[in-house]
Amino acid sequence: MRFAIKTAPQHTSWPDMLAVWREADGIDVFESAWTFDHFYPIFSDSSGPCMEGWTVTTALAQATSRLRIGLLVTGMVYRHPAVLANMAATLDIISGGRLELGLGAGWNEEECGAYGIELGTLKERFDRFDEALEVIVGLLSETTTTFHGDHYTLTEARCEPKPLQRPHPPICIGGTGERRTLRSTARHAQHWNWPGGPVEAWAAKRDVLVERCAEIDRDPAEITTSTHLRYDPAGGPAALASDAAAFADAGLDLGIVYLPPPHTPAVLGPIADALAPLAVRHSP
């Protein structure tokens, strides 16, 4: 099993996040680090501070040299997919080819309502999402992209320079929906992120993803599976390692340690020490 960290840029400060990422960059147990893509804090006091995800992740890329980086996940409703493709290509170049491109259909009604962003029905969101995936993959991979859908139209569109990772940075799709999300994951993604919950629930969704891959004759082993492992200071590293062990035994590939604010680098060493035996035990 492999491990990562996540620091949501809400209810925190730039110096604190920066210190955590710099510390994690020097700890081999952690292979990647993640933020999120929201404008308001989520699952907490939404009136509090929240830094914009792509901007802060780009800055953190410059402050690190080893960790792979990404957002879990980018809300597709917030940006035109052609704009997002150019952002992704640029960040992959800036980071030296370390970008993991996290994508999702979007869900936050409060943000969209406040900013006048069209969220749409669930069907509309996923129809747009599927078209956007086609657009992004085309722009990152091909010299020009022409696309005519119900939501997006591109005519001999270019995205230059291309990302360093070819044909494109690994795509991580986050979500749980069996009819749309997992079908899109099977078709387009190299990484599937399950937001979190009991091991048994994750395993059931993983089995559905295997079925979706079989429908299009794709090897599910090509898709990394991940979930959030929420760090609770009250339980400490030992409780986190116990949760991780259960997922490792069930076959999870990547455990993403979700660090609550206030962010402090002091927790990373003890967490890494607790997780290291799992990383060794489940290494290929």
Secondary structure, 3 states (H helix, E strand, C coil): CEEEEECCCECCCHHHHHHHHHHHHCCCCEEEEEECCCCCCCCCCCCCCECCHHHHHHHHHHCCCCCEEEECCEEHHHCCHHHHHHHHHHHHHHCCCCEEEEEECCCCHHHHHHHCCCCCCHHHHHHHHHHHHHHHHHHHHCCCEEEECCCCEEEEECCCCCCCCCCCCCEEEECCCCCCHHHHHHHHCCEEEECCCCHHHHHHHHHHHHHHHHHCCCCHHHCEEEEEEECCCCCHHHHHHHHHHHHHHHCCCEEEEECCCCCCHHHHHHHHHHHHHHHHHCCC
